Amino acid sequence: MRIFQLRNLLKIALSSKGLSLSEVLIATGILAFAICGVILVYTLCSVLIATSRNINIASNAAIGLMEEIRSSTFSNIVNDYNGLTFTLNEIPESSGFVYVDDTNPELLEVVVSICWRQGERAIGEDVNLDGVLSADEDLNNNNIVDSPVHMVTRIANR
């Protein structure tokens, strides 16, 4: 029975003279739609790759700065690092911030946050990358620049 069905399908396929214009147009439309989807995914992936690269660079820089702060003399940390702003060479339009909370003189809380511009979009709260957090930029009113690269550590006086 199965062989009979295959033979009938083969006869139908071989007996047709070609494709009609409507079949070609439908196939072309489906193909164009599929290609547009692939191009969209490719474009979005390239944006995600750039974001991932920048987050990696900024995270490594923040970790390096945290290690530098940890290796500093405890009594000099507040004077040397509180309010420090910096830029990253690997990300041309970037700004980084260091905050040191010395409310408890025996336990400092150090915050490092890095913002950057990627295309037309600002990543982080410092939208204009001027190194100053203005009132309209501080979205959650915590007086600290928030960003995807935002690291906090505590350093005790030993």
C-alpha positions as CSV (number, residue, x, y, z in Angstrom):
1,M,0.0,0.0,0.0
2,R,2.8,2.4,0.9
3,I,4.6,1.8,-2.4
4,F,1.4,2.6,-4.2
5,Q,1.1,6.0,-2.5
6,L,4.7,6.9,-3.3
7,R,4.2,6.0,-7.0
8,N,1.1,8.2,-7.1
9,L,3.0,11.1,-5.6
10,L,5.9,10.6,-8.0
11,K,3.5,10.5,-11.0
12,I,1.8,13.8,-9.8
13,A,5.2,15.4,-9.3
14,L,6.5,14.4,-12.7
15,S,3.3,15.2,-14.6
16,S,3.2,18.9,-13.6
17,K,4.7,21.3,-16.1
18,G,6.1,23.7,-13.6
19,L,5.1,26.2,-10.9
20,S,2.5,28.8,-11.3
21,L,3.2,32.5,-10.7
22,S,1.2,32.5,-7.5
23,E,3.2,29.5,-6.1
24,V,6.5,31.3,-6.9
25,L,5.2,34.5,-5.3
26,I,4.1,32.7,-2.2
27,A,7.5,30.9,-1.9
28,T,9.4,34.2,-2.4
29,G,7.3,35.9,0.3
30,I,8.0,33.1,2.7
31,L,11.7,33.2,1.9
32,A,11.9,37.0,2.3
33,F,10.1,36.8,5.6
34,A,12.5,34.2,6.9
35,I,15.6,36.1,5.7
36,C,14.3,39.3,7.4
37,G,14.0,37.3,10.7
38,V,17.6,36.0,10.3
39,I,18.9,39.5,9.7
40,L,17.0,40.9,12.7
41,V,18.5,38.2,15.0
42,Y,22.0,38.8,13.6
43,T,21.6,42.5,14.3
44,L,20.4,42.0,17.8
45,C,23.2,39.5,18.5
46,S,25.8,42.0,17.4
47,V,24.4,44.6,19.9
48,L,24.4,42.0,22.7
49,I,28.0,41.0,21.9
50,A,29.0,44.7,22.2
51,T,27.1,45.0,25.5
52,S,28.7,41.9,26.8
53,R,32.2,43.1,25.8
54,N,31.7,46.4,27.5
55,I,30.3,44.8,30.7
56,N,33.3,42.5,30.8
57,I,35.8,45.4,30.3
58,A,34.0,47.5,33.0
59,S,33.8,44.6,35.4
60,N,37.5,43.8,35.1
61,A,38.3,47.5,35.6
62,A,36.1,47.7,38.7
63,I,37.6,44.5,40.2
64,G,41.1,45.9,39.6
65,L,40.2,49.2,41.3
66,M,38.6,47.3,44.2
67,E,41.8,45.3,44.7
68,E,43.9,48.5,44.5
69,I,41.6,50.0,47.2
70,R,41.9,46.9,49.4
71,S,45.7,47.0,49.2
72,S,45.8,50.7,50.3
73,T,46.3,51.7,53.9
74,F,43.0,51.8,55.7
75,S,43.5,55.3,57.0
76,N,44.1,56.7,53.5
77,I,41.1,55.0,51.7
78,V,38.6,57.8,52.4
79,N,40.9,60.6,51.4
80,D,42.4,58.9,48.3
81,Y,39.3,57.3,46.8
82,N,36.0,58.8,48.0
83,G,34.5,60.8,45.2
84,L,37.1,59.6,42.7
85,T,35.9,59.7,39.0
86,F,37.7,58.0,36.2
87,T,37.3,56.9,32.6
88,L,38.2,53.6,30.9
89,N,40.6,53.7,28.0
90,E,39.0,50.6,26.4
91,I,35.5,52.2,26.4
92,P,36.0,55.8,25.0
93,E,32.7,57.3,26.3
94,S,32.7,56.0,29.9
95,S,32.8,57.4,33.5
96,G,33.4,55.6,36.7
97,F,32.7,56.6,40.3
98,V,34.0,55.5,43.7
99,Y,32.0,56.2,46.9
100,V,33.4,55.4,50.4
101,D,30.9,55.4,53.2
102,D,32.8,56.0,56.5
103,T,29.7,56.1,58.8
104,N,31.4,53.3,60.8
105,P,35.0,54.3,61.1
106,E,36.1,50.7,61.6
107,L,34.2,49.3,58.6
108,L,34.2,51.2,55.3
109,E,31.7,50.4,52.5
110,V,33.3,51.0,49.1
111,V,31.1,51.3,46.0
112,V,32.5,51.3,42.4
113,S,30.1,52.0,39.6
114,I,30.9,52.4,35.9
115,C,28.6,54.0,33.1
116,W,29.2,54.2,29.4
117,R,27.6,55.1,26.1
118,Q,26.9,52.4,23.6
119,G,25.7,53.7,20.3
120,E,22.9,56.2,21.2
121,R,22.1,54.6,24.5
122,A,23.6,55.4,27.9
123,I,24.3,52.4,30.1
124,G,23.9,53.5,33.7
125,E,22.5,56.5,35.5
126,D,25.2,59.1,34.5
127,V,23.5,59.8,31.1
128,N,25.7,62.7,30.0
129,L,28.9,61.0,31.3
130,D,30.1,64.2,32.9
131,G,31.2,62.5,36.2
132,V,28.5,64.3,38.2
133,L,25.2,62.7,39.2
134,S,22.5,65.3,38.8
135,A,19.1,65.1,40.3
136,D,17.3,64.2,37.1
137,E,19.8,61.4,36.5
138,D,19.4,59.7,39.9
139,L,16.4,57.6,39.1
140,N,16.1,55.9,42.5
141,N,17.2,58.9,44.6
142,N,20.0,57.0,46.4
143,N,22.7,59.6,45.5
144,I,24.9,56.9,44.1
145,V,25.4,56.2,40.4
146,D,23.7,52.9,39.6
147,S,24.9,50.8,36.6
148,P,25.0,47.2,35.4
149,V,28.6,47.3,36.6
150,H,28.1,48.3,40.3
151,M,30.3,46.6,42.9
152,V,30.1,47.0,46.7
153,T,32.6,45.8,49.2
154,R,33.3,46.3,52.9
155,I,36.8,46.9,54.2
156,A,37.5,46.4,57.9
157,N,40.3,48.1,59.9
158,R,42.6,45.4,61.1
